[in-house]
Amino acid sequence: MSRPPRSARHTSALRFTPHALALAASLCSAAAASQAQTLPEEAPASSVQQLERTVVTATRSSKALEKIPGAVSVIGRQDIETQSLISEDPSQLLTLQIPGYAPARQKMSNFGEGLRGRNALLLLDGIPQTNPLRFGGREGYFADPMIVERIEVVSGASAAQGMGATGGIINTITRSPRRVGTQQLLELKFGSQGHSNSSSWKTGYRLEHLSEGPDPWSALVYLGQRSQDVGVDGEGRMLATESLHKANDAFIKLGQRLGDQELQLMFNQFTAHGFEDWVDVPGDRARELPASSKPGRLDYQPLYNRSRSASLSWSHADLAQGQAQLQLFAQRFAARYSGGVIATFQDAAIAPLNTLVDQSQIEARKWGLRASWVRQDLWTPGLELTLGLDVLDDVSQQDLTLTGRAWVPPLKFRSTAPFAQLEYELGPLTLRGGLRDEHTQLQVDSYNTLAFYGKPRVQGGERRASEMVKSLGAVWRFGRSGWSSFVAYNEGFGPPDVGLILRAVKAANSSVTDLVDLQPIVTQNRELGLAWRGRQASVSASVYESRSDLGSQLIVSNGIGTVQRVPITVRGVEVSGEWRPSEQLKLSSSYARTRGRTSSTSNGGALDLDLGARSQGPDKWVAAATWQFAPQWSSQLSLQRQLPRHANVGKFSGKTSLEEHFKGVTLVDASLSWNTAQGQWSAGVENLFNRQYITYYSQAHYAGTGEDFYAGRGRGLSLSWRRPF
């Protein structure tokens, strides 16, 4: 499939502002001056930042972090457990731990929660959880924190794990038994904000077993349930709904090792329900009065999410002198949205205008295959070859559930992508280059759009696309000084929101085969990084530029979204550091500055618009202190500063103002844990100083109304007890 040629402006060298580079250099120098000793080869197990910590997401094989050319980070089990004492919202964890991740919305929807101004590919043990064909912003909830071992994050465009990672990859890795024998864990949790209808409950039980012997088998089972009332903001006003009310998770993982081979079966089902006995009360943006809620009965079904993931994995440690892996997976997803008398859903042939109540639901069904083979020391020591194949079959659709109408017809999508990668390690230098040959096929049957769009008949058809996606990178480690640097170029590949495009066709005699907006998105990410790791401190910084000649932007007018295919460029700097002045105290901090630009026209015009809140978050600074002040006691204090942002002042799209304003906010959380013979007792406080604020997306989005002017959650206390036995 043809794509517009890259203009000279879009192929220029990587550029960053001088003050961004100066900031990165100054922070690196300050950290280097604080410590001069290098980390020993064997770091203690309790160390959060370990030199030899490995990840698999970025390369499809186990690699040490300092040997990967790119911004790759790991959120460990300890960080996940500590944050879950305060909130079990996965987006809030990512906001605190990943510099380039936009602020959490605190809702079931995750619109605006992008990574570096673009969408991230969400995975569970490598199984795709996102739905790029009809991105409904509901894919963020799919696993209970109790089943998560770690989260590996690749910031920036990547094709290492398949299509859709134009902003990066967030791979949630589930737990596996590590100790021989049988262990059980029971967790009970209660939370409250000190007001009626603000409490929360959770019960979780985990059973795991690992047998002895040369060929052990393992099993892990988890059942969890939690509920959360509506809650209040910092002024004691009831929050609006659209947040999670009840959630359940059922998880099982079975494994068997047979010599050099290993089999593993995994199944997870996560369901989330919204409120059915509360209705929203619109706010008033002009008076800065946030939306609220009151008891009442809905005229439609409550919000609902369900994510089912299953996989069968096989690995062989020595197949044809290489390591082989094969995974077969399936995933089913359903999300039901709020309803009402919505203008888009009106049809005089069904009911008088402005009386028809309806709501929509997205469903997606995936299955796929992921295969890879890694051969080390090929022909010469230090040369590694990786070969593989990814296959993905996805069928997505969106229906209006109360009237049985199709809003988005079934989108039948197939992606086939063989890939190859070479890596050469010579002393302190690591070189890597890879090619991924993406072939996609989209089939859509003929259909009619809704009455709102005029009910034109759209001729079905088939679209095919091919793209050779490239990755290049190098890492240089400066001897035993602890310093290293990397340079990387990576391309990401993915479809636009096909469903959003097809559901809004208004022109007569349109055909799926002719709609130019269905062309794929190819993103190029260039990045430079510098890192230092010492015995008690570490720091890393990177500057990047991400470009797409034919990106995808949503323009909302009168509540209706339409897609524009326009060039997009995002530039940014990210800095993070950690200092351990003693074994009991750890201080950490991160900063992210993101600047995204796009064009008001689709014909290659100037980049004259800022990216909106749906894509880009504000600049963000996070600081945290973890202190084990007694042998059985530990505490953490975290501060998050979201800086003010003012975008597209005086800019319009037609008659729609694109102006966005965010005042900024500073939030503080705290937690305390006490280990006893009877279990671990913990307390977590969210929004410690009870700050009254409007969340970033709700405040900034130019198309926002009084109905989605959402306040953030006020101060809340959570008490939990965990006991292994």
ZIFEN-V782028 format. One record per residue. N is the residue number from 1. RES is the residue in three letters. PHI is phi in whole degrees, 0 to 359 (NA if undefined). OMEGA is omega in degrees with one decimal (* if undefined). Layout:
n: (N	N)
res: (RES	RES)
phi: (PHI	PHI)
omega: (OMEGA	OMEGA)
This chain:
n: (1	2	3	4	5	6	7	8	9	10	11	12	13	14	15	16	17	18	19	20	21	22	23	24	25	26	27	28	29	30	31	32	33	34	35	36	37	38	39	40	41	42	43	44	45	46	47	48	49	50	51	52	53	54	55	56	57	58	59	60	61	62	63	64	65	66	67	68	69	70	71	72	73	74	75	76	77	78	79	80	81	82	83	84	85	86	87	88	89	90	91	92	93	94	95	96	97	98	99	100	101	102	103	104	105	106	107	108	109	110	111	112	113	114	115	116	117	118	119	120	121	122	123	124	125	126	127	128	129	130	131	132	133	134	135	136	137	138	139	140	141	142	143	144	145	146	147	148	149	150	151	152	153	154	155	156	157	158	159	160	161	162	163	164	165	166	167	168	169	170	171	172	173	174	175	176	177	178	179	180	181	182	183	184	185	186	187	188	189	190	191	192	193	194	195	196	197	198	199	200	201	202	203	204	205	206	207	208	209	210	211	212	213	214	215	216	217	218	219	220	221	222	223	224	225	226	227	228	229	230	231	232	233	234	235	236	237	238	239	240	241	242	243	244	245	246	247	248	249	250	251	252	253	254	255	256	257	258	259	260	261	262	263	264	265	266	267	268	269	270	271	272	273	274	275	276	277	278	279	280	281	282	283	284	285	286	287	288	289	290	291	292	293	294	295	296	297	298	299	300	301	302	303	304	305	306	307	308	309	310	311	312	313	314	315	316	317	318	319	320	321	322	323	324	325	326	327	328	329	330	331	332	333	334	335	336	337	338	339	340	341	342	343	344	345	346	347	348	349	350	351	352	353	354	355	356	357	358	359	360	361	362	363	364	365	366	367	368	369	370	371	372	373	374	375	376	377	378	379	380	381	382	383	384	385	386	387	388	389	390	391	392	393	394	395	396	397	398	399	400	401	402	403	404	405	406	407	408	409	410	411	412	413	414	415	416	417	418	419	420	421	422	423	424	425	426	427	428	429	430	431	432	433	434	435	436	437	438	439	440	441	442	443	444	445	446	447	448	449	450	451	452	453	454	455	456	457	458	459	460	461	462	463	464	465	466	467	468	469	470	471	472	473	474	475	476	477	478	479	480	481	482	483	484	485	486	487	488	489	490	491	492	493	494	495	496	497	498	499	500	501	502	503	504	505	506	507	508	509	510	511	512	513	514	515	516	517	518	519	520	521	522	523	524	525	526	527	528	529	530	531	532	533	534	535	536	537	538	539	540	541	542	543	544	545	546	547	548	549	550	551	552	553	554	555	556	557	558	559	560	561	562	563	564	565	566	567	568	569	570	571	572	573	574	575	576	577	578	579	580	581	582	583	584	585	586	587	588	589	590	591	592	593	594	595	596	597	598	599	600	601	602	603	604	605	606	607	608	609	610	611	612	613	614	615	616	617	618	619	620	621	622	623	624	625	626	627	628	629	630	631	632	633	634	635	636	637	638	639	640	641	642	643	644	645	646	647	648	649	650	651	652	653	654	655	656	657	658	659	660	661	662	663	664	665	666	667	668	669	670	671	672	673	674	675	676	677	678	679	680	681	682	683	684	685	686	687	688	689	690	691	692	693	694	695	696	697	698	699	700	701	702	703	704	705	706	707	708	709	710	711	712	713	714	715	716	717	718	719	720	721	722	723	724	725)
res: (MET	SER	ARG	PRO	PRO	ARG	SER	ALA	ARG	HIS	THR	SER	ALA	LEU	ARG	PHE	THR	PRO	HIS	ALA	LEU	ALA	LEU	ALA	ALA	SER	LEU	CYS	SER	ALA	ALA	ALA	ALA	SER	GLN	ALA	GLN	THR	LEU	PRO	GLU	GLU	ALA	PRO	ALA	SER	SER	VAL	GLN	GLN	LEU	GLU	ARG	THR	VAL	VAL	THR	ALA	THR	ARG	SER	SER	LYS	ALA	LEU	GLU	LYS	ILE	PRO	GLY	ALA	VAL	SER	VAL	ILE	GLY	ARG	GLN	ASP	ILE	GLU	THR	GLN	SER	LEU	ILE	SER	GLU	ASP	PRO	SER	GLN	LEU	LEU	THR	LEU	GLN	ILE	PRO	GLY	TYR	ALA	PRO	ALA	ARG	GLN	LYS	MET	SER	ASN	PHE	GLY	GLU	GLY	LEU	ARG	GLY	ARG	ASN	ALA	LEU	LEU	LEU	LEU	ASP	GLY	ILE	PRO	GLN	THR	ASN	PRO	LEU	ARG	PHE	GLY	GLY	ARG	GLU	GLY	TYR	PHE	ALA	ASP	PRO	MET	ILE	VAL	GLU	ARG	ILE	GLU	VAL	VAL	SER	GLY	ALA	SER	ALA	ALA	GLN	GLY	MET	GLY	ALA	THR	GLY	GLY	ILE	ILE	ASN	THR	ILE	THR	ARG	SER	PRO	ARG	ARG	VAL	GLY	THR	GLN	GLN	LEU	LEU	GLU	LEU	LYS	PHE	GLY	SER	GLN	GLY	HIS	SER	ASN	SER	SER	SER	TRP	LYS	THR	GLY	TYR	ARG	LEU	GLU	HIS	LEU	SER	GLU	GLY	PRO	ASP	PRO	TRP	SER	ALA	LEU	VAL	TYR	LEU	GLY	GLN	ARG	SER	GLN	ASP	VAL	GLY	VAL	ASP	GLY	GLU	GLY	ARG	MET	LEU	ALA	THR	GLU	SER	LEU	HIS	LYS	ALA	ASN	ASP	ALA	PHE	ILE	LYS	LEU	GLY	GLN	ARG	LEU	GLY	ASP	GLN	GLU	LEU	GLN	LEU	MET	PHE	ASN	GLN	PHE	THR	ALA	HIS	GLY	PHE	GLU	ASP	TRP	VAL	ASP	VAL	PRO	GLY	ASP	ARG	ALA	ARG	GLU	LEU	PRO	ALA	SER	SER	LYS	PRO	GLY	ARG	LEU	ASP	TYR	GLN	PRO	LEU	TYR	ASN	ARG	SER	ARG	SER	ALA	SER	LEU	SER	TRP	SER	HIS	ALA	ASP	LEU	ALA	GLN	GLY	GLN	ALA	GLN	LEU	GLN	LEU	PHE	ALA	GLN	ARG	PHE	ALA	ALA	ARG	TYR	SER	GLY	GLY	VAL	ILE	ALA	THR	PHE	GLN	ASP	ALA	ALA	ILE	ALA	PRO	LEU	ASN	THR	LEU	VAL	ASP	GLN	SER	GLN	ILE	GLU	ALA	ARG	LYS	TRP	GLY	LEU	ARG	ALA	SER	TRP	VAL	ARG	GLN	ASP	LEU	TRP	THR	PRO	GLY	LEU	GLU	LEU	THR	LEU	GLY	LEU	ASP	VAL	LEU	ASP	ASP	VAL	SER	GLN	GLN	ASP	LEU	THR	LEU	THR	GLY	ARG	ALA	TRP	VAL	PRO	PRO	LEU	LYS	PHE	ARG	SER	THR	ALA	PRO	PHE	ALA	GLN	LEU	GLU	TYR	GLU	LEU	GLY	PRO	LEU	THR	LEU	ARG	GLY	GLY	LEU	ARG	ASP	GLU	HIS	THR	GLN	LEU	GLN	VAL	ASP	SER	TYR	ASN	THR	LEU	ALA	PHE	TYR	GLY	LYS	PRO	ARG	VAL	GLN	GLY	GLY	GLU	ARG	ARG	ALA	SER	GLU	MET	VAL	LYS	SER	LEU	GLY	ALA	VAL	TRP	ARG	PHE	GLY	ARG	SER	GLY	TRP	SER	SER	PHE	VAL	ALA	TYR	ASN	GLU	GLY	PHE	GLY	PRO	PRO	ASP	VAL	GLY	LEU	ILE	LEU	ARG	ALA	VAL	LYS	ALA	ALA	ASN	SER	SER	VAL	THR	ASP	LEU	VAL	ASP	LEU	GLN	PRO	ILE	VAL	THR	GLN	ASN	ARG	GLU	LEU	GLY	LEU	ALA	TRP	ARG	GLY	ARG	GLN	ALA	SER	VAL	SER	ALA	SER	VAL	TYR	GLU	SER	ARG	SER	ASP	LEU	GLY	SER	GLN	LEU	ILE	VAL	SER	ASN	GLY	ILE	GLY	THR	VAL	GLN	ARG	VAL	PRO	ILE	THR	VAL	ARG	GLY	VAL	GLU	VAL	SER	GLY	GLU	TRP	ARG	PRO	SER	GLU	GLN	LEU	LYS	LEU	SER	SER	SER	TYR	ALA	ARG	THR	ARG	GLY	ARG	THR	SER	SER	THR	SER	ASN	GLY	GLY	ALA	LEU	ASP	LEU	ASP	LEU	GLY	ALA	ARG	SER	GLN	GLY	PRO	ASP	LYS	TRP	VAL	ALA	ALA	ALA	THR	TRP	GLN	PHE	ALA	PRO	GLN	TRP	SER	SER	GLN	LEU	SER	LEU	GLN	ARG	GLN	LEU	PRO	ARG	HIS	ALA	ASN	VAL	GLY	LYS	PHE	SER	GLY	LYS	THR	SER	LEU	GLU	GLU	HIS	PHE	LYS	GLY	VAL	THR	LEU	VAL	ASP	ALA	SER	LEU	SER	TRP	ASN	THR	ALA	GLN	GLY	GLN	TRP	SER	ALA	GLY	VAL	GLU	ASN	LEU	PHE	ASN	ARG	GLN	TYR	ILE	THR	TYR	TYR	SER	GLN	ALA	HIS	TYR	ALA	GLY	THR	GLY	GLU	ASP	PHE	TYR	ALA	GLY	ARG	GLY	ARG	GLY	LEU	SER	LEU	SER	TRP	ARG	ARG	PRO	PHE)
phi: (NA	283	227	300	294	287	285	299	295	272	247	289	291	296	230	220	291	301	288	291	294	295	298	298	295	292	292	297	295	295	292	296	290	286	216	236	266	271	288	294	296	246	280	297	298	282	292	284	256	253	300	265	297	244	224	242	297	288	228	72	212	290	224	292	304	286	253	254	281	160	272	240	222	231	264	280	301	296	295	295	295	296	292	292	293	263	205	261	287	298	292	292	297	294	300	282	265	247	305	274	272	289	300	292	271	64	229	292	281	237	302	88	269	272	242	57	78	220	281	257	273	266	231	236	53	86	270	298	251	277	233	294	292	213	285	259	67	233	271	288	262	208	202	283	302	292	260	263	273	197	232	259	236	252	271	106	305	202	242	298	244	113	280	101	266	287	253	148	232	235	252	272	260	278	287	224	300	240	252	295	111	245	232	231	217	242	235	235	216	224	222	202	254	79	233	295	59	227	271	215	223	208	228	221	227	232	236	220	216	226	278	271	104	290	238	285	244	220	210	220	232	221	230	216	215	214	221	215	286	302	87	229	270	293	259	81	277	299	286	289	278	68	255	289	254	225	216	224	224	235	223	215	222	239	221	216	258	227	65	279	252	213	247	213	241	226	219	218	231	240	238	224	236	269	273	247	242	226	236	280	243	301	266	221	295	298	264	57	261	288	297	226	207	211	299	175	250	284	271	214	285	292	301	204	227	216	230	243	229	217	209	236	242	225	223	224	284	210	247	53	65	222	259	244	220	220	227	253	219	216	212	233	225	217	221	254	255	293	231	142	275	257	304	298	267	287	208	297	286	256	203	305	303	66	232	279	264	206	208	245	216	260	231	219	232	234	215	192	223	229	229	209	219	240	243	270	51	281	69	212	301	93	263	236	244	237	238	192	211	240	230	225	241	226	237	236	204	222	241	264	285	280	246	72	268	269	266	240	292	304	256	262	236	227	237	232	216	284	213	214	215	244	226	231	246	229	62	279	254	236	245	216	212	214	230	229	261	276	231	236	220	239	239	223	282	298	203	245	284	289	300	302	266	96	54	292	276	254	288	289	170	229	239	237	215	223	206	269	267	246	216	221	191	212	234	238	256	275	57	262	284	92	273	208	218	218	226	212	227	225	245	246	223	187	280	287	286	301	298	295	288	288	288	253	292	247	286	288	62	278	222	302	287	250	287	291	292	276	295	290	258	243	245	253	240	250	209	237	220	220	217	219	230	240	295	238	210	205	207	215	213	212	235	216	219	239	231	217	290	228	283	226	235	262	252	253	224	56	82	250	263	231	267	243	265	224	293	223	229	236	239	194	225	227	226	216	206	213	222	245	295	208	293	267	236	229	245	219	202	210	217	225	238	235	228	253	228	216	248	279	232	263	254	80	287	294	280	253	232	282	296	277	295	293	250	239	269	281	300	217	233	232	224	212	228	245	226	263	278	208	307	251	241	213	215	216	233	233	234	235	246	262	283	300	216	230	235	53	295	79	263	227	240	66	261	268	286	260	292	227	222	224	282	90	202	239	236	232	238	213	214	215	228	223	269	228	293	267	128	261	257	219	222	228	237	267	54	308	265	54	290	272	203	258	298	306	298	297	283	268	302	295	265	293	235	293	286	243	271	266	276	280	289	284	299	219	250	239	243	222	222	232	218	276	202)
omega: (-176.4	176.3	179.1	179.8	176.6	177.6	178.9	-179.9	-176.2	178.2	179.0	-177.5	179.2	-177.8	175.8	-178.6	-177.9	-176.5	176.0	177.6	-179.8	178.4	179.8	-178.5	-177.4	178.9	176.9	-178.6	-179.4	179.2	-179.9	-179.2	-176.5	-179.4	-179.1	-177.5	-179.7	-179.8	177.8	-175.6	-180.0	178.8	177.8	-176.7	-178.3	-177.7	-179.1	179.2	-179.0	-176.0	-174.1	179.0	-174.1	176.3	180.0	-172.3	-172.2	-170.1	-176.9	173.4	-175.9	-178.8	174.1	-176.0	-174.1	177.7	-178.3	177.9	-179.8	179.5	-178.1	-179.5	-178.8	171.7	-173.7	-177.1	-178.4	178.7	179.3	-179.6	-179.0	-179.6	-179.4	173.5	-177.9	-179.6	177.8	174.8	-177.2	-179.7	178.0	174.7	-179.5	178.4	-178.1	-170.9	-174.8	-174.5	-174.0	-178.5	-176.5	-178.1	179.0	-179.9	-177.2	179.2	174.1	176.8	176.7	171.5	179.0	-179.4	-178.7	176.5	-177.7	174.9	-179.7	179.4	176.0	173.7	179.0	-178.4	169.7	-173.3	179.2	-179.3	-178.4	175.7	179.3	-178.2	-174.2	179.8	176.3	-176.2	-176.9	177.7	-180.0	-171.7	-172.6	-179.7	176.8	-179.0	174.0	179.6	-177.8	-179.9	-172.5	175.5	179.5	176.5	178.9	-173.9	172.4	-179.0	-178.1	-177.3	-179.0	174.3	-175.4	-177.1	177.5	-173.2	173.5	-176.1	179.2	176.5	179.9	-177.8	174.3	-174.3	178.0	-177.8	-177.7	-177.2	171.0	178.4	-178.9	-177.5	177.8	-179.2	-178.0	176.5	176.4	179.1	177.0	178.7	174.4	-176.6	175.2	178.7	178.7	173.4	178.1	177.8	174.6	-179.7	178.8	-176.9	177.2	-178.9	172.6	171.8	178.9	179.4	179.9	177.6	177.8	-178.5	173.9	-177.1	176.3	175.3	-178.0	180.0	-174.3	169.9	-175.9	177.5	175.1	-179.7	177.0	173.2	-178.5	178.2	176.2	178.1	-179.1	177.5	-174.8	179.8	-176.2	175.6	-175.8	178.7	178.0	178.8	179.2	177.1	170.8	179.6	-170.6	176.0	-178.3	177.9	179.1	178.6	177.7	177.0	174.0	-172.3	174.1	175.8	179.1	-179.6	177.9	176.3	178.9	-177.3	178.8	-175.9	178.1	175.4	179.7	178.0	-178.3	173.9	177.4	173.1	178.9	177.8	178.8	-178.0	173.2	-176.6	176.6	-178.0	174.6	177.4	-177.0	173.1	-176.1	175.5	-178.7	-178.0	-178.3	179.8	-178.6	176.9	-175.6	174.3	-178.3	179.3	179.1	177.7	-179.8	-179.2	179.2	174.0	-178.3	-178.2	-179.4	178.4	-174.3	173.4	172.3	177.0	177.0	-180.0	178.1	178.4	171.8	-174.8	177.0	177.4	179.4	-175.3	-177.3	177.4	-177.1	178.5	178.1	178.3	-176.7	176.3	177.8	179.2	170.4	-176.3	174.9	179.5	176.3	-174.6	175.1	178.2	178.1	-173.2	177.9	-176.6	-179.0	176.0	-173.9	-173.7	-177.7	-173.7	-175.6	178.9	-177.2	178.5	-179.3	-178.1	176.9	-178.0	179.0	174.2	-172.9	176.6	178.3	177.2	-175.3	177.4	175.5	174.0	178.5	178.1	-178.6	163.0	-177.7	-179.4	176.7	-178.1	177.0	178.2	-175.7	178.6	178.3	178.3	178.3	179.2	-178.5	179.4	177.7	-179.7	-177.0	178.8	174.9	176.0	179.9	179.6	174.3	175.2	178.5	175.2	-173.2	173.3	-178.4	177.7	177.5	-176.8	169.3	-163.6	-174.7	178.9	176.4	-179.6	175.1	176.1	172.6	-179.4	177.4	178.9	-176.0	-170.1	176.7	176.8	176.1	-173.3	166.9	-179.1	177.9	179.8	174.3	176.2	-179.8	179.4	180.0	-178.3	-177.8	-175.2	173.1	177.8	-179.1	175.5	-178.0	175.6	177.8	-174.6	-176.8	173.8	-178.4	179.6	179.3	177.8	178.8	175.9	177.3	-176.3	173.7	174.8	-177.5	178.9	179.6	-180.0	178.8	179.4	176.8	175.7	178.7	-178.4	178.3	-179.6	-176.5	175.1	176.7	177.6	176.9	179.7	174.0	-175.6	-172.5	171.9	178.9	178.8	178.1	176.1	176.5	178.7	-172.6	175.9	-178.6	-178.2	-176.9	-178.9	172.6	177.6	178.3	170.5	-174.2	171.4	-179.2	176.4	174.2	-174.7	176.7	177.9	169.1	175.7	-174.6	-178.4	179.6	178.7	-173.5	-176.4	-174.0	179.4	-179.5	-174.1	176.1	176.9	176.7	-179.9	177.6	-176.5	-174.6	-176.1	-174.2	-178.2	-179.1	178.6	-175.0	177.3	174.5	-176.4	176.5	-178.1	176.0	-173.3	173.7	-178.7	179.2	-177.6	174.8	177.2	176.7	-177.2	-175.1	-177.2	175.2	177.4	176.3	179.5	176.4	173.6	-172.9	173.2	-177.8	-176.0	169.5	-179.5	-177.8	179.1	-177.4	178.2	179.0	175.0	-177.5	177.5	-177.4	177.3	-177.2	-178.7	173.3	-177.0	171.5	178.5	-172.9	175.5	179.8	173.8	177.2	175.0	-179.6	175.3	178.5	-179.4	175.4	-179.0	-179.0	178.3	178.0	179.8	175.4	179.1	-176.5	-172.8	175.5	176.4	-179.3	-179.3	176.1	178.9	177.7	175.7	-175.5	178.0	179.6	179.2	177.0	-175.6	177.1	178.6	-177.7	-176.7	176.6	-179.5	-178.6	176.0	-170.2	-179.7	169.6	171.0	-178.3	-176.5	177.2	-178.2	-168.3	174.4	177.5	170.3	-169.7	174.8	-179.2	175.2	-178.5	175.4	176.9	-172.8	173.2	-170.3	174.8	-175.2	-176.8	-176.4	174.3	-178.7	176.0	174.9	-179.6	179.4	178.7	178.6	174.0	-172.4	178.4	178.9	177.9	-172.2	172.5	178.9	180.0	-178.4	-178.7	166.0	-169.2	176.9	-177.9	176.8	178.9	-174.7	-179.7	179.4	176.1	-174.3	-175.7	-179.2	174.7	-177.7	-179.1	175.1	179.9	176.7	-178.8	-179.7	-179.2	179.5	178.7	177.3	179.7	179.5	178.7	176.4	-175.4	174.4	177.2	179.6	175.4	-179.3	-171.2	-176.8	174.2	-177.5	173.5	-176.9	172.4	-176.8	-171.9	-175.7	-178.9	-178.0	-169.0	-170.2	-172.4	-178.1	-178.3	178.5	175.9	-178.4	-179.5	176.4	-167.9	171.9	174.7	-178.0	176.5	-177.0	178.3	-179.9	176.5	176.4	-177.9	177.6	177.2	177.2	171.9	176.6	*)
